Amino acid sequence: MAFSKQQLHKFANLIRIDVSDEKLEKMNIDGVIEWLDKLQKIDTTGVKPMISPAEHSLPLREDIVTEPNMRDKILANDPDTTGVSRGYFAVPKVMDE
């Protein structure tokens, strides 16, 4: 499937990139499309989907509370005591209304 320069410029505009005619000639877009078509034709029935080709798992542990009720100790580290009496950290505003 061959794309015209006009179609490729339209695609580039849609994805908000600026590609010159010179760069389009250097790119092998048709080769990439052919490769993708070959990938689409591969029979993958019976193959389980995977997130990554490397098999790994995260170690699990019990979620145990070791030191309960540490809110006051944690809030004592806050240099801005504006929200400490109410039980939260006060942070600078990052967005306008």
Contacts in CASP RR format, 6 or more apart in sequence:
PFRMAT RR
TARGET T0000
AUTHOR 0000-0000-0000
METHOD contacts of the structure
MODEL  1
MAFSKQQLHKFANLIRIDVSDEKLEKMNIDGVIEWLDKLQKIDTTGVKPM
ISPAEHSLPLREDIVTEPNMRDKILANDPDTTGVSRGYFAVPKVMDE
1 30 0 8 1.000
1 33 0 8 1.000
1 34 0 8 1.000
1 37 0 8 1.000
2 30 0 8 1.000
3 11 0 8 1.000
3 29 0 8 1.000
3 30 0 8 1.000
3 33 0 8 1.000
5 21 0 8 1.000
5 24 0 8 1.000
8 19 0 8 1.000
8 24 0 8 1.000
8 29 0 8 1.000
9 19 0 8 1.000
9 24 0 8 1.000
12 18 0 8 1.000
12 19 0 8 1.000
19 27 0 8 1.000
71 87 0 8 1.000
75 84 0 8 1.000
75 87 0 8 1.000
75 88 0 8 1.000
75 89 0 8 1.000
76 84 0 8 1.000
78 84 0 8 1.000
78 89 0 8 1.000
78 90 0 8 1.000
80 89 0 8 1.000
80 90 0 8 1.000
82 90 0 8 1.000
83 89 0 8 1.000
83 90 0 8 1.000
84 90 0 8 1.000
END
